[in-house]
Each structure stands twice: as C-alpha cells, then as structure tokens.
Amino acid sequence: MDKTSNFIFKEIKSYSHDEWLIGSTKRYRKVYEAQKTDFISAEISLYNKMFDREDWELVLHLKAIDEKGKILCDQELKELITKDKNIII
C-alpha cells in the first residue's frame, strides 16, 4: 500500500517555545513578531487510516519557507506508527 494514503491530515498548530500556560498547555498562535521570536514549534495531527490494521512508518518533512521562496528549515521526522494509534500527533 502507498504510505501517503495511510493517513488523513487533521490540523497543524504552531507555538513559541516559551509560551506554556497553566497545566502545561501550549499557547497556539498564527502570528508572530519577528523581533520577539527565537523559533516556532509545530504540532501536526493526522488520522491513522491503518488504525487497528497494521503498523507503518511515517516519514514527514516540515519546511519553513520565507516570502521569497527560500527554505529556512527542512526538518525530517521518521516515526513508527502503531496500529493502536487512531490519531497521530
């Protein structure tokens, strides 16, 4: 089976590393001030279409691109997705 069809995109949320709220919850946002931001973290959620069927490996590239098309970062993530995970975060 084609690995790109093993999931459905749910959402992506971003936050700054130092913006934790009470109860260890994150302050998600969409707008950042360049002068006050060191880096931005992203949390991606996917629905596992292979839930309860089989384990598979996710390979994900998260890229940040500026307004001129220059790639600022290209972060690769590899993770074994087990069949007991309905939602992947």
Residue, then its C-alpha position, 0 to 999 in steps of 0.5 A: m500500500d502507498k504510505t501517503s494514503n495511510f493517513i488523513f491530515k487533521e490540523i497543524k498548530s504552531y507555538s513559541h517555545d516559551e509560551w506554556l500556560i497553566g497545566s502545561t498547555k501550549r499557547y497556539r498562535k498564527v502570528y508572530e513578531a519577528q523581533k520577539t521570536d527565537f523559533i516556532s514549534a509545530e504540532i501536526s495531527l493526522y488520522n491513522k487510516m491503518f488504525d487497528r490494521e497494521d503498523w507503518e512508518l511515517v516519514l514527514h518533512l516540515k519546511a519553513i519557507d520565507e516570502k521569497g521562496k527560500i527554505l529556512c528549515d527542512q526538518e525530517l521526522k521518521e516515526l513508527i506508527t502503531k496500529d493502536k494509534n487512531i490519531i497521530i500527533 
